[in-house]
């Protein structure tokens, strides 16, 4: 609660300020101070907060898939999770990564342009050491990769791109392809230096070795699908995908279910003795069933179709005709109960 000054206190304060005993700045009101947000017109924000959150959720899925895939391939404890999602210029990204490093240029088909996947050298050499039979211990090697090491990292990156495609599947059928691997960031100019990009930083841990993996995607690449990068669209697509998946599972299980299909020619009551005396070639005369009358086709115990008997080649067959909508006894019983009530 703000204290109210009396008139004498106000007069004393004004006199102290006029004589210079007290600086005016010391009594500036805190409530009058406004928070100022710096905005650089040379690098305007291209992504909204909602789009940044959607990208973060998508790549959290990518991080989980990459964790599972790398752990199985390296047979080591691997952890990948999203540290941050930021928008900055491409020049700022290039300046922030080490030289040399593992820099993969990714073709983002069907989107135009390319993205950059940068893996910290410590992580790269740990993966290589692990695949070559080593323990994957931390090393302080700072050099360019050899041809054999580049071939090994190419296989790792291709597998990671498969995880990236799956994580983007709710938004677009992305088909990322590895273009080439560079070690010098200055040789990977996919967009002009002042173009805006979104940078997804992933904290990566292989065994006891920690490092950063960066995914840099230019704005011009994402621009055609920018409207789909909203939490509402993403969640709706995820729910729709789960529904379609459930339908496919139910359909697959129903395809394996067998049920009897009976074409009933007619019915007749006979004695047990007559039934026991039946022999091959005997003719049974059905009562109240004309030769040209339609047959009834039952599915299980339920009448479903009317059919006409005939032949297909040397085989007896029936041609399905009118559909019979038979009310099951349990439903018929409940209807009667309601009517009686």
Phi and psi in degrees as GROMACS dihedral restraints (atoms count N, CA, C in turn):
[ dihedral_restraints ]
;  ai    aj    ak    al  type     phi  dphi    fc
    3     4     5     6     1   -77.0    20    10
    4     5     6     7     1   131.5    20    10
    6     7     8     9     1   -74.8    20    10
    7     8     9    10     1   140.9    20    10
    9    10    11    12     1   -97.7    20    10
   10    11    12    13     1   124.1    20    10
   12    13    14    15     1   -83.5    20    10
   13    14    15    16     1   143.5    20    10
   15    16    17    18     1   -78.2    20    10
   16    17    18    19     1   170.6    20    10
   18    19    20    21     1   -64.4    20    10
   19    20    21    22     1   -38.3    20    10
   21    22    23    24     1   -64.4    20    10
   22    23    24    25     1   -39.5    20    10
   24    25    26    27     1   -67.5    20    10
   25    26    27    28     1   -38.1    20    10
   27    28    29    30     1   -64.3    20    10
   28    29    30    31     1   -44.5    20    10
   30    31    32    33     1   -62.1    20    10
   31    32    33    34     1   -40.9    20    10
   33    34    35    36     1   -66.3    20    10
   34    35    36    37     1   -37.0    20    10
   36    37    38    39     1   -67.5    20    10
   37    38    39    40     1   -42.8    20    10
   39    40    41    42     1   -65.1    20    10
   40    41    42    43     1   -38.4    20    10
   42    43    44    45     1   -65.8    20    10
   43    44    45    46     1   -39.7    20    10
   45    46    47    48     1   -66.4    20    10
   46    47    48    49     1   -36.6    20    10
   48    49    50    51     1   -70.7    20    10
   49    50    51    52     1   -39.8    20    10
   51    52    53    54     1   -68.1    20    10
   52    53    54    55     1   -33.7    20    10
   54    55    56    57     1   -83.4    20    10
   55    56    57    58     1   -10.5    20    10
   57    58    59    60     1    88.3    20    10
   58    59    60    61     1     5.3    20    10
   60    61    62    63     1   -68.5    20    10
   61    62    63    64     1   -28.6    20    10
   63    64    65    66     1  -129.0    20    10
   64    65    66    67     1   133.9    20    10
   66    67    68    69     1   -76.0    20    10
   67    68    69    70     1   139.3    20    10
   69    70    71    72     1   -64.7    20    10
   70    71    72    73     1   -31.2    20    10
   72    73    74    75     1   -63.9    20    10
   73    74    75    76     1   -27.2    20    10
   75    76    77    78     1   -67.0    20    10
   76    77    78    79     1   -18.3    20    10
   78    79    80    81     1  -113.8    20    10
   79    80    81    82     1    17.5    20    10
   81    82    83    84     1   -67.1    20    10
   82    83    84    85     1   139.6    20    10
   84    85    86    87     1   -70.7    20    10
   85    86    87    88     1   131.7    20    10
   87    88    89    90     1   -68.2    20    10
   88    89    90    91     1   -35.6    20    10
   90    91    92    93     1   -66.1    20    10
   91    92    93    94     1   -22.7    20    10
   93    94    95    96     1   -83.5    20    10
   94    95    96    97     1   -11.2    20    10
   96    97    98    99     1   -73.0    20    10
   97    98    99   100     1   131.1    20    10
   99   100   101   102     1  -108.8    20    10
  100   101   102   103     1   141.7    20    10
  102   103   104   105     1   -76.8    20    10
  103   104   105   106     1   125.7    20    10
  105   106   107   108     1  -108.7    20    10
  106   107   108   109     1   125.9    20    10
  108   109   110   111     1  -103.0    20    10
  109   110   111   112     1   122.4    20    10
  111   112   113   114     1   -73.7    20    10
  112   113   114   115     1   130.8    20    10
  114   115   116   117     1  -127.1    20    10
  115   116   117   118     1   123.8    20    10
  117   118   119   120     1   -98.6    20    10
  118   119   120   121     1   111.8    20    10
  120   121   122   123     1   -70.8    20    10
  121   122   123   124     1   -14.6    20    10
  123   124   125   126     1   -76.7    20    10
  124   125   126   127     1   -22.0    20    10
  126   127   128   129     1  -136.0    20    10
  127   128   129   130     1    72.9    20    10
  129   130   131   132     1   -66.9    20    10
  130   131   132   133     1   148.8    20    10
  132   133   134   135     1   -67.7    20    10
  133   134   135   136     1   131.6    20    10
  135   136   137   138     1  -100.6    20    10
  136   137   138   139     1   -25.1    20    10
  138   139   140   141     1  -110.6    20    10
  139   140   141   142     1   135.1    20    10
  141   142   143   144     1   -78.3    20    10
  142   143   144   145     1   168.4    20    10
  144   145   146   147     1   -63.3    20    10
  145   146   147   148     1   -36.6    20    10
  147   148   149   150     1   -65.2    20    10
  148   149   150   151     1   -40.2    20    10
  150   151   152   153     1   -68.1    20    10
  151   152   153   154     1   -37.4    20    10
  153   154   155   156     1   -64.0    20    10
  154   155   156   157     1   -41.5    20    10
  156   157   158   159     1   -64.6    20    10
  157   158   159   160     1   -40.1    20    10
  159   160   161   162     1   -63.6    20    10
  160   161   162   163     1   -44.1    20    10
  162   163   164   165     1   -60.4    20    10
  163   164   165   166     1   -37.9    20    10
  165   166   167   168     1   -65.3    20    10
  166   167   168   169     1   -43.2    20    10
  168   169   170   171     1   -64.6    20    10
  169   170   171   172     1   -40.9    20    10
  171   172   173   174     1   -61.5    20    10
  172   173   174   175     1   -42.5    20    10
  174   175   176   177     1   -84.7    20    10
  175   176   177   178     1   -12.8    20    10
  177   178   179   180     1   -67.7    20    10
  178   179   180   181     1   -37.2    20    10
  180   181   182   183     1   -63.6    20    10
  181   182   183   184     1   -43.5    20    10
  183   184   185   186     1   -60.0    20    10
  184   185   186   187     1   -40.4    20    10
  186   187   188   189     1   -64.3    20    10
  187   188   189   190     1   -40.2    20    10
  189   190   191   192     1   -65.2    20    10
  190   191   192   193     1   -42.3    20    10
  192   193   194   195     1   -65.5    20    10
  193   194   195   196     1   -41.5    20    10
  195   196   197   198     1   -65.2    20    10
  196   197   198   199     1   -37.2    20    10
  198   199   200   201     1   -60.2    20    10
  199   200   201   202     1   -47.3    20    10
  201   202   203   204     1   -64.9    20    10
  202   203   204   205     1   -46.4    20    10
  204   205   206   207     1   -64.5    20    10
  205   206   207   208     1   -46.0    20    10
  207   208   209   210     1   -69.3    20    10
  208   209   210   211     1   -35.9    20    10
  210   211   212   213     1   -62.1    20    10
  211   212   213   214     1   -40.6    20    10
  213   214   215   216     1   -70.5    20    10
  214   215   216   217     1   -39.7    20    10
  216   217   218   219     1   -73.3    20    10
  217   218   219   220     1   -40.1    20    10
  219   220   221   222     1   -88.6    20    10
  220   221   222   223     1   -13.5    20    10
  222   223   224   225     1    52.3    20    10
  223   224   225   226     1    48.0    20    10
  225   226   227   228     1  -147.3    20    10
  226   227   228   229     1   164.1    20    10
  228   229   230   231     1   -77.7    20    10
  229   230   231   232     1   114.2    20    10
  231   232   233   234     1  -119.9    20    10
  232   233   234   235     1   136.6    20    10
  234   235   236   237     1  -129.5    20    10
  235   236   237   238     1   127.5    20    10
  237   238   239   240     1  -132.0    20    10
  238   239   240   241     1   127.6    20    10
  240   241   242   243     1  -149.8    20    10
  241   242   243   244     1   155.5    20    10
  243   244   245   246     1   -74.0    20    10
  244   245   246   247     1   123.4    20    10
  246   247   248   249     1   -90.8    20    10
  247   248   249   250     1   -41.7    20    10
  249   250   251   252     1  -163.3    20    10
  250   251   252   253     1   158.7    20    10
  252   253   254   255     1  -131.1    20    10
  253   254   255   256     1   114.4    20    10
  255   256   257   258     1  -129.7    20    10
  256   257   258   259     1   158.7    20    10
  258   259   260   261     1  -115.7    20    10
  259   260   261   262     1   133.1    20    10
  261   262   263   264     1  -156.5    20    10
  262   263   264   265     1   178.2    20    10
  264   265   266   267     1   -82.5    20    10
  265   266   267   268     1   158.4    20    10
  267   268   269   270     1   -65.1    20    10
  268   269   270   271     1   -33.3    20    10
  270   271   272   273     1   -64.1    20    10
  271   272   273   274     1   -40.6    20    10
  273   274   275   276     1   -64.0    20    10
  274   275   276   277     1   -37.3    20    10
  276   277   278   279     1   -64.6    20    10
  277   278   279   280     1   -46.3    20    10
  279   280   281   282     1   -62.0    20    10
  280   281   282   283     1   -37.7    20    10
  282   283   284   285     1   -71.5    20    10
  283   284   285   286     1   -22.2    20    10
  285   286   287   288     1   -86.4    20    10
  286   287   288   289     1   -10.6    20    10
  288   289   290   291     1  -103.6    20    10
  289   290   291   292     1   152.7    20    10
  291   292   293   294     1   -73.0    20    10
  292   293   294   295     1   164.9    20    10
  294   295   296   297     1  -135.7    20    10
  295   296   297   298     1   117.4    20    10
  297   298   299   300     1   -83.0    20    10
  298   299   300   301     1   164.1    20    10
  300   301   302   303     1  -154.5    20    10
  301   302   303   304     1   177.6    20    10
  303   304   305   306     1   -99.1    20    10
  304   305   306   307     1   109.6    20    10
  306   307   308   309     1  -121.9    20    10
  307   308   309   310     1   109.2    20    10
  309   310   311   312     1  -101.9    20    10
  310   311   312   313     1   127.0    20    10
  312   313   314   315     1   -89.5    20    10
  313   314   315   316     1   121.2    20    10
  315   316   317   318     1  -110.7    20    10
  316   317   318   319     1   124.4    20    10
  318   319   320   321     1   -80.5    20    10
  319   320   321   322     1   124.3    20    10
  321   322   323   324     1   -99.4    20    10
  322   323   324   325     1    51.4    20    10
  324   325   326   327     1   -60.1    20    10
  325   326   327   328     1   140.2    20    10
  327   328   329   330     1   -85.6    20    10
  328   329   330   331     1     5.3    20    10
  330   331   332   333     1   -73.3    20    10
  331   332   333   334     1   153.7    20    10
  333   334   335   336     1   -83.3    20    10
  334   335   336   337     1   151.4    20    10
  336   337   338   339     1    89.1    20    10
  337   338   339   340     1  -175.6    20    10
  339   340   341   342     1  -131.1    20    10
  340   341   342   343     1   158.2    20    10
  342   343   344   345     1  -116.3    20    10
  343   344   345   346     1   170.1    20    10
  345   346   347   348     1  -123.2    20    10
  346   347   348   349     1   128.2    20    10
  348   349   350   351     1  -112.3    20    10
  349   350   351   352     1   113.8    20    10
  351   352   353   354     1  -111.6    20    10
  352   353   354   355     1   126.2    20    10
  354   355   356   357     1  -113.2    20    10
  355   356   357   358     1   128.6    20    10
  357   358   359   360     1   -57.7    20    10
  358   359   360   361     1   138.5    20    10
  360   361   362   363     1   -54.2    20    10
  361   362   363   364     1   -36.9    20    10
  363   364   365   366     1   -63.2    20    10
  364   365   366   367     1   -38.4    20    10
  366   367   368   369     1   -70.1    20    10
  367   368   369   370     1   -41.9    20    10
  369   370   371   372     1   -59.8    20    10
  370   371   372   373     1   -49.4    20    10
  372   373   374   375     1   -70.5    20    10
  373   374   375   376     1   -28.8    20    10
  375   376   377   378     1   -68.4    20    10
  376   377   378   379     1   -42.2    20    10
  378   379   380   381     1   -62.7    20    10
  379   380   381   382     1   -44.5    20    10
  381   382   383   384     1   -62.6    20    10
  382   383   384   385     1   -44.8    20    10
  384   385   386   387     1   -61.6    20    10
  385   386   387   388     1   -39.2    20    10
  387   388   389   390     1   -66.8    20    10
  388   389   390   391     1   -42.4    20    10
  390   391   392   393     1   -71.9    20    10
  391   392   393   394     1   -23.6    20    10
  393   394   395   396     1   -86.8    20    10
  394   395   396   397     1     5.7    20    10
  396   397   398   399     1   101.2    20    10
  397   398   399   400     1     0.9    20    10
  399   400   401   402     1   -80.8    20    10
  400   401   402   403     1  -177.3    20    10
  402   403   404   405     1   -88.0    20    10
  403   404   405   406     1    -6.6    20    10
  405   406   407   408     1    72.2    20    10
  406   407   408   409     1    37.5    20    10
  408   409   410   411     1   -81.0    20    10
  409   410   411   412     1   161.3    20    10
  411   412   413   414     1   -66.4    20    10
  412   413   414   415     1   135.3    20    10
  414   415   416   417     1  -129.8    20    10
  415   416   417   418     1   155.8    20    10
  417   418   419   420     1  -110.2    20    10
  418   419   420   421     1    35.8    20    10
  420   421   422   423     1   -76.1    20    10
  421   422   423   424     1   133.3    20    10
  423   424   425   426     1  -133.5    20    10
  424   425   426   427     1    89.3    20    10
  426   427   428   429     1  -156.0    20    10
  427   428   429   430     1   169.9    20    10
  429   430   431   432     1   -74.5    20    10
  430   431   432   433     1   153.3    20    10
  432   433   434   435     1   -75.8    20    10
  433   434   435   436     1   144.4    20    10
  435   436   437   438     1   -76.3    20    10
  436   437   438   439     1   172.8    20    10
  438   439   440   441     1   -61.8    20    10
  439   440   441   442     1   -40.3    20    10
  441   442   443   444     1   -66.9    20    10
  442   443   444   445     1   -42.0    20    10
  444   445   446   447     1   -66.1    20    10
  445   446   447   448     1   -36.9    20    10
  447   448   449   450     1   -63.4    20    10
  448   449   450   451     1   -38.9    20    10
  450   451   452   453     1   -63.9    20    10
  451   452   453   454     1   -39.6    20    10
  453   454   455   456     1   -65.3    20    10
  454   455   456   457     1   -46.2    20    10
  456   457   458   459     1   -66.9    20    10
  457   458   459   460     1   -28.5    20    10
  459   460   461   462     1   -61.6    20    10
  460   461   462   463     1   -43.2    20    10
  462   463   464   465     1   -63.4    20    10
  463   464   465   466     1   -38.6    20    10
  465   466   467   468     1   -65.1    20    10
  466   467   468   469     1   -44.9    20    10
  468   469   470   471     1   -66.4    20    10
  469   470   471   472     1   -40.0    20    10
  471   472   473   474     1   -60.6    20    10
  472   473   474   475     1   -39.8    20    10
  474   475   476   477     1   -66.8    20    10
  475   476   477   478     1   -38.9    20    10
  477   478   479   480     1   -64.1    20    10
  478   479   480   481     1   -37.7    20    10
  480   481   482   483     1   -64.7    20    10
  481   482   483   484     1   -30.6    20    10
  483   484   485   486     1   -62.5    20    10
  484   485   486   487     1   -39.6    20    10
  486   487   488   489     1   -67.2    20    10
  487   488   489   490     1   -36.2    20    10
  489   490   491   492     1   -64.8    20    10
  490   491   492   493     1   -41.0    20    10
  492   493   494   495     1   -62.1    20    10
  493   494   495   496     1   -41.4    20    10
  495   496   497   498     1   -66.1    20    10
  496   497   498   499     1   -38.0    20    10
  498   499   500   501     1   -71.1    20    10
  499   500   501   502     1   -23.8    20    10
  501   502   503   504     1   -93.3    20    10
  502   503   504   505     1    -2.1    20    10
  504   505   506   507     1   -63.8    20    10
  505   506   507   508     1   -24.6    20    10
  507   508   509   510     1   -75.8    20    10
  508   509   510   511     1   -15.0    20    10
  510   511   512   513     1  -108.4    20    10
  511   512   513   514     1   -44.9    20    10
  513   514   515   516     1  -156.7    20    10
  514   515   516   517     1   151.1    20    10
  516   517   518   519     1   -79.7    20    10
  517   518   519   520     1    78.4    20    10
  519   520   521   522     1   -77.1    20    10
  520   521   522   523     1   136.5    20    10
  522   523   524   525     1  -124.9    20    10
  523   524   525   526     1    74.0    20    10
  525   526   527   528     1   -69.0    20    10
  526   527   528   529     1   136.1    20    10
  528   529   530   531     1  -128.7    20    10
  529   530   531   532     1   140.2    20    10
  531   532   533   534     1   -74.0    20    10
  532   533   534   535     1   121.7    20    10
  534   535   536   537     1   -84.1    20    10
  535   536   537   538     1   -70.5    20    10
  537   538   539   540     1  -153.2    20    10
  538   539   540   541     1   164.3    20    10
  540   541   542   543     1  -112.8    20    10
  541   542   543   544     1   126.2    20    10
  543   544   545   546     1  -111.7    20    10
  544   545   546   547     1   156.6    20    10
  546   547   548   549     1  -111.7    20    10
  547   548   549   550     1   -20.3    20    10
  549   550   551   552     1  -105.0    20    10
  550   551   552   553     1   117.6    20    10
  552   553   554   555     1   -57.2    20    10
  553   554   555   556     1   -28.1    20    10
  555   556   557   558     1   -68.5    20    10
  556   557   558   559     1   -17.8    20    10
  558   559   560   561     1   -90.9    20    10
  559   560   561   562     1     0.4    20    10
  561   562   563   564     1  -114.0    20    10
  562   563   564   565     1    72.9    20    10
  564   565   566   567     1  -100.6    20    10
  565   566   567   568     1    87.7    20    10
  567   568   569   570     1   -85.7    20    10
  568   569   570   571     1   -23.9    20    10
  570   571   572   573     1  -142.6    20    10
  571   572   573   574     1   163.9    20    10
  573   574   575   576     1   -59.0    20    10
  574   575   576   577     1   152.6    20    10
  576   577   578   579     1   -58.1    20    10
  577   578   579   580     1   -32.5    20    10
  579   580   581   582     1   -90.0    20    10
  580   581   582   583     1    -0.6    20    10
  582   583   584   585     1   -70.7    20    10
  583   584   585   586     1   145.1    20    10
  585   586   587   588     1   -80.9    20    10
  586   587   588   589     1   143.6    20    10
  588   589   590   591     1  -135.0    20    10
  589   590   591   592     1   160.2    20    10
  591   592   593   594     1  -106.0    20    10
  592   593   594   595     1   131.5    20    10
  594   595   596   597     1  -114.8    20    10
  595   596   597   598     1   115.6    20    10
  597   598   599   600     1   -99.1    20    10
  598   599   600   601     1   113.2    20    10
  600   601   602   603     1   -99.7    20    10
  601   602   603   604     1   124.9    20    10
  603   604   605   606     1  -115.2    20    10
  604   605   606   607     1   121.0    20    10
  606   607   608   609     1   -75.1    20    10
  607   608   609   610     1   122.6    20    10
  609   610   611   612     1  -119.5    20    10
  610   611   612   613     1   134.0    20    10
  612   613   614   615     1  -133.0    20    10
  613   614   615   616     1   122.4    20    10
  615   616   617   618     1  -117.1    20    10
  616   617   618   619     1   107.7    20    10
  618   619   620   621     1    65.4    20    10
  619   620   621   622     1  -119.2    20    10
  621   622   623   624     1  -101.6    20    10
  622   623   624   625     1     2.9    20    10
  624   625   626   627     1   -96.6    20    10
  625   626   627   628     1   128.4    20    10
  627   628   629   630     1  -116.1    20    10
  628   629   630   631     1   148.1    20    10
  630   631   632   633     1  -167.4    20    10
  631   632   633   634     1  -177.7    20    10
  633   634   635   636     1  -113.8    20    10
  634   635   636   637     1   141.7    20    10
  636   637   638   639     1  -119.8    20    10
  637   638   639   640     1   125.9    20    10
  639   640   641   642     1  -113.9    20    10
  640   641   642   643     1   134.3    20    10
  642   643   644   645     1  -115.3    20    10
  643   644   645   646     1   113.9    20    10
  645   646   647   648     1  -108.7    20    10
  646   647   648   649     1   119.2    20    10
  648   649   650   651     1  -121.4    20    10
  649   650   651   652     1   118.9    20    10
  651   652   653   654     1   -64.6    20    10
  652   653   654   655     1   150.9    20    10
  654   655   656   657     1   -63.5    20    10
  655   656   657   658     1   -37.7    20    10
  657   658   659   660     1   -64.1    20    10
  658   659   660   661     1   -23.0    20    10
  660   661   662   663     1   -76.7    20    10
  661   662   663   664     1   -39.9    20    10
  663   664   665   666     1   -85.7    20    10
  664   665   666   667     1   -17.2    20    10
  666   667   668   669     1   -51.4    20    10
  667   668   669   670     1   -41.3    20    10
  669   670   671   672     1   -61.9    20    10
  670   671   672   673     1   -23.8    20    10
  672   673   674   675     1  -116.6    20    10
  673   674   675   676     1    21.0    20    10
  675   676   677   678     1   -62.4    20    10
  676   677   678   679     1   -31.0    20    10
  678   679   680   681     1   -69.9    20    10
  679   680   681   682     1   -21.3    20    10
  681   682   683   684     1   -82.7    20    10
  682   683   684   685     1   -10.6    20    10
  684   685   686   687     1   -88.5    20    10
  685   686   687   688     1    61.1    20    10
  687   688   689   690     1  -127.3    20    10
  688   689   690   691     1   147.5    20    10
  690   691   692   693     1   -60.5    20    10
  691   692   693   694     1   -38.0    20    10
  693   694   695   696     1   -63.2    20    10
  694   695   696   697     1   -46.3    20    10
  696   697   698   699     1   -65.0    20    10
  697   698   699   700     1   -42.2    20    10
  699   700   701   702     1   -64.6    20    10
  700   701   702   703     1   -46.3    20    10
  702   703   704   705     1   -64.7    20    10
  703   704   705   706     1   -39.8    20    10
  705   706   707   708     1   -63.2    20    10
  706   707   708   709     1   -39.7    20    10
  708   709   710   711     1   -67.5    20    10
  709   710   711   712     1   -39.7    20    10
  711   712   713   714     1   -62.8    20    10
  712   713   714   715     1   -44.4    20    10
  714   715   716   717     1   -64.9    20    10
  715   716   717   718     1   -40.1    20    10
  717   718   719   720     1   -64.9    20    10
  718   719   720   721     1   -39.7    20    10
  720   721   722   723     1   -64.4    20    10
  721   722   723   724     1   -39.8    20    10
  723   724   725   726     1   -65.4    20    10
  724   725   726   727     1   -38.9    20    10
  726   727   728   729     1   -64.5    20    10
  727   728   729   730     1   -45.2    20    10
  729   730   731   732     1   -62.4    20    10
  730   731   732   733     1   -38.0    20    10
  732   733   734   735     1   -65.9    20    10
  733   734   735   736     1   -41.1    20    10
  735   736   737   738     1   -64.1    20    10
  736   737   738   739     1   -39.6    20    10
  738   739   740   741     1   -62.4    20    10
  739   740   741   742     1   -41.6    20    10
  741   742   743   744     1   -64.0    20    10
  742   743   744   745     1   -39.3    20    10
  744   745   746   747     1   -66.2    20    10
  745   746   747   748     1   -43.8    20    10
  747   748   749   750     1   -63.7    20    10
  748   749   750   751     1   -43.6    20    10
  750   751   752   753     1   -61.8    20    10
  751   752   753   754     1   -40.8    20    10
  753   754   755   756     1   -63.9    20    10
  754   755   756   757     1   -39.9    20    10
  756   757   758   759     1   -72.1    20    10
  757   758   759   760     1   -36.1    20    10
  759   760   761   762     1   -66.7    20    10
  760   761   762   763     1   -32.8    20    10
  762   763   764   765     1   -62.0    20    10
  763   764   765   766     1   -24.9    20    10
  765   766   767   768     1   -92.0    20    10
  766   767   768   769     1     0.4    20    10
  768   769   770   771     1   -86.3    20    10
  769   770   771   772     1   132.6    20    10
  771   772   773   774     1  -105.5    20    10
  772   773   774   775     1   142.1    20    10
  774   775   776   777     1  -144.4    20    10
  775   776   777   778     1   139.4    20    10
  777   778   779   780     1   -69.9    20    10
  778   779   780   781     1   138.3    20    10
  780   781   782   783     1  -118.1    20    10
  781   782   783   784     1   117.6    20    10
  783   784   785   786     1  -119.5    20    10
  784   785   786   787     1   126.2    20    10
  786   787   788   789     1   -98.7    20    10
  787   788   789   790     1   107.9    20    10
  789   790   791   792     1   -92.9    20    10
  790   791   792   793     1   113.6    20    10
  792   793   794   795     1   -72.3    20    10
  793   794   795   796     1   -43.1    20    10
  795   796   797   798     1   177.9    20    10
  796   797   798   799     1  -172.3    20    10
  798   799   800   801     1  -140.3    20    10
  799   800   801   802     1   153.6    20    10
  801   802   803   804     1  -157.3    20    10
  802   803   804   805     1   138.0    20    10
  804   805   806   807     1   -92.5    20    10
  805   806   807   808     1   124.6    20    10
  807   808   809   810     1  -129.0    20    10
  808   809   810   811     1   158.9    20    10
  810   811   812   813     1   -76.8    20    10
  811   812   813   814     1   159.6    20    10
  813   814   815   816     1   -63.9    20    10
  814   815   816   817     1   -34.5    20    10
  816   817   818   819     1   -64.4    20    10
  817   818   819   820     1   -46.0    20    10
  819   820   821   822     1   -61.8    20    10
  820   821   822   823     1   -37.0    20    10
  822   823   824   825     1   -65.5    20    10
  823   824   825   826     1   -39.4    20    10
  825   826   827   828     1   -70.3    20    10
  826   827   828   829     1   -26.7    20    10
  828   829   830   831     1   -89.3    20    10
  829   830   831   832     1     0.0    20    10
  831   832   833   834     1   -64.8    20    10
  832   833   834   835     1   139.5    20    10
  834   835   836   837     1  -133.1    20    10
  835   836   837   838     1   166.5    20    10
  837   838   839   840     1   -62.6    20    10
  838   839   840   841     1   130.9    20    10
  840   841   842   843     1    99.6    20    10
  841   842   843   844     1   -12.7    20    10
  843   844   845   846     1   -66.8    20    10
  844   845   846   847     1   148.0    20    10
  846   847   848   849     1  -111.0    20    10
  847   848   849   850     1   130.8    20    10
  849   850   851   852     1  -107.8    20    10
  850   851   852   853     1   124.4    20    10
  852   853   854   855     1   -91.9    20    10
  853   854   855   856     1   119.2    20    10
  855   856   857   858     1   -86.4    20    10
  856   857   858   859     1   134.2    20    10
  858   859   860   861     1   -81.3    20    10
  859   860   861   862     1   140.3    20    10
  861   862   863   864     1    56.9    20    10
  862   863   864   865     1    32.2    20    10
  864   865   866   867     1  -130.5    20    10
  865   866   867   868     1    92.5    20    10
  867   868   869   870     1   -63.6    20    10
  868   869   870   871     1   156.7    20    10
  870   871   872   873     1   -62.2    20    10
  871   872   873   874     1   -39.2    20    10
  873   874   875   876     1   -90.7    20    10
  874   875   876   877     1     9.5    20    10
  876   877   878   879     1   -74.6    20    10
  877   878   879   880     1   154.7    20    10
  879   880   881   882     1   -75.3    20    10
  880   881   882   883     1   147.6    20    10
  882   883   884   885     1   -91.7    20    10
  883   884   885   886     1   162.5    20    10
  885   886   887   888     1  -108.3    20    10
  886   887   888   889     1   128.6    20    10
  888   889   890   891     1  -102.4    20    10
  889   890   891   892     1   124.3    20    10
  891   892   893   894     1  -106.3    20    10
  892   893   894   895     1   138.6    20    10
  894   895   896   897     1  -108.3    20    10
  895   896   897   898     1   109.7    20    10
  897   898   899   900     1    69.2    20    10
  898   899   900   901     1  -122.5    20    10
  900   901   902   903     1  -106.0    20    10
  901   902   903   904     1    10.8    20    10
  903   904   905   906     1  -113.0    20    10
  904   905   906   907     1   129.4    20    10
  906   907   908   909     1   -70.8    20    10
  907   908   909   910     1   128.8    20    10
  909   910   911   912     1  -126.1    20    10
  910   911   912   913     1   -39.1    20    10
  912   913   914   915     1  -134.5    20    10
  913   914   915   916     1   158.7    20    10
  915   916   917   918     1  -102.4    20    10
  916   917   918   919     1   144.5    20    10
  918   919   920   921     1  -143.9    20    10
  919   920   921   922     1   158.1    20    10
  921   922   923   924     1  -111.3    20    10
  922   923   924   925     1   127.7    20    10
  924   925   926   927     1   -72.8    20    10
  925   926   927   928     1   152.8    20    10
  927   928   929   930     1  -173.7    20    10
  928   929   930   931     1  -161.1    20    10
  930   931   932   933     1  -133.8    20    10
  931   932   933   934     1   146.7    20    10
  933   934   935   936     1  -124.3    20    10
  934   935   936   937     1   102.8    20    10
  936   937   938   939     1    69.9    20    10
  937   938   939   940     1  -124.6    20    10
  939   940   941   942     1   -99.2    20    10
  940   941   942   943     1     8.8    20    10
  942   943   944   945     1  -108.6    20    10
  943   944   945   946     1   142.4    20    10
  945   946   947   948     1   -71.7    20    10
  946   947   948   949     1   143.4    20    10
  948   949   950   951     1  -149.3    20    10
  949   950   951   952     1   168.7    20    10
  951   952   953   954     1  -130.7    20    10
  952   953   954   955     1   144.5    20    10
  954   955   956   957     1  -103.2    20    10
  955   956   957   958     1   119.6    20    10
  957   958   959   960     1   -68.7    20    10
  958   959   960   961     1   134.3    20    10
  960   961   962   963     1  -121.5    20    10
  961   962   963   964     1  -114.2    20    10
  963   964   965   966     1   -71.4    20    10
  964   965   966   967     1   143.8    20    10
  966   967   968   969     1   -87.2    20    10
  967   968   969   970     1   132.6    20    10
  969   970   971   972     1  -102.0    20    10
  970   971   972   973     1   117.5    20    10
  972   973   974   975     1   -91.6    20    10
  973   974   975   976     1    88.1    20    10
  975   976   977   978     1   -88.2    20    10
  976   977   978   979     1   131.6    20    10
  978   979   980   981     1   -84.1    20    10
  979   980   981   982     1   124.3    20    10
  981   982   983   984     1   -59.1    20    10
  982   983   984   985     1   151.3    20    10
  984   985   986   987     1   -58.7    20    10
  985   986   987   988     1   -38.5    20    10
  987   988   989   990     1   -66.7    20    10
  988   989   990   991     1   -36.8    20    10
  990   991   992   993     1   -72.6    20    10
  991   992   993   994     1   -37.9    20    10
  993   994   995   996     1   -62.9    20    10
  994   995   996   997     1   -38.5    20    10
  996   997   998   999     1   -65.5    20    10
  997   998   999  1000     1   -41.1    20    10
  999  1000  1001  1002     1   -67.1    20    10
 1000  1001  1002  1003     1   -34.3    20    10
 1002  1003  1004  1005     1   -66.4    20    10
 1003  1004  1005  1006     1   -42.2    20    10
 1005  1006  1007  1008     1   -63.3    20    10
 1006  1007  1008  1009     1   -40.1    20    10
 1008  1009  1010  1011     1   -62.9    20    10
 1009  1010  1011  1012     1   -39.5    20    10
 1011  1012  1013  1014     1   -66.4    20    10
 1012  1013  1014  1015     1   -39.1    20    10
 1014  1015  1016  1017     1   -65.9    20    10
 1015  1016  1017  1018     1   -40.7    20    10
 1017  1018  1019  1020     1   -64.1    20    10
 1018  1019  1020  1021     1   -36.4    20    10
